[in-house]
């Protein structure tokens, strides 16, 4: 699979390619934190079948309206085996999951 992500700024690119186990991308409103975080998770899920991710926000409303909406824009629909807002899970066809 060929994934060609474009980055809005150098900080997004640095975060995406960071090789540290734990990395942080902290910046102001509208800087692309959610988008690059979703890009990175999707990349990891495609690279490592069975990869498990947890997306969290302060409120469910914010999670649904921003983070999951962004992730579902990045992830092609034909990669998704199951998506349930009720259960709070997205399962990709390679066994990777988002909670």
N, C-alpha and C positions, 0 to 999 in steps of 0.2 A: 504494500500500500504506500502511495506517495502522498505525504502530508506536507503542504506548503503553507506555513503560517506566516503572516506578516505582522510586524510589531509596530506599534504607534510611536514608541520611544525606546531609547537604549536600556532603560531600567526594566521594561518588559522583557526584552531580549536576554538581559543578564539573569533575571529571575527564571525564565523558561529553561535556559541552559545550565543553571546552577547544578553542580554535582553533589552538593551537600545534602545529607539525609533530611535535615530540617532547614527550611529557608523561609524567609519572611519578606513580603512585599508590602510595605507600608507607605502610603502617600495619600494625597488629597482626593476629594470627590471628583469622579470623572476621569481618573488617570488610567483606567483600564485594569485594575486589580482583579476584578471578577473575570473579565474576559481572558486574561493570560493565565489565571488559575485554572479556569475550565479547559483551556487549550492544553495545559500541562497534564491535567488529569486524564483527558482523552488520549493524549499521546502515550502516557504510561499504561493506560488500559489496553491500548492496541498493541503495545510492545510486549506486555507481560499478561498473557491470558490468565484470567482468574484474579486479577488485581482488584483490591477492594478499596474504595474511597468513601470518605465521609464528608459531606457538605453540611456546614452549619452556619446559621445566622442567628442574630438575637431573637428574631420572631419568625414564625412560619410564613407569615405574609411576605416578608422580605425575601425569604428563601425561595418561595414560589415565584414571586414577581421579578426577581433579578437573577439570582444564581442559577436556578434550574432552567429558567427561560433561556439564559445565555448558553448553558451547557447543551440544551436541546437544539440550539441553532448551530453549534459547532459539530455535534455528533450527527452523522448522516442517519436518516431514519432506517435505512436498510441494515444498520449495524445493531439496532435495538431488538432484543428478543422480547422484553417485557418492560413496560413503564406503568407504574401505579402511584398516583398521588395519594391515594388512600393508604397504601402500605408504606409509602415513602421510599420506594426503591426503583432503580432502573437497572436492568440486567442486559448486558450486551451479549451478542451471539457467541462470543469467545469465553463467556463465563465471568467476565469482569462485572463488578457491581458498584453502584452508588447508593449510599444510604443517606 
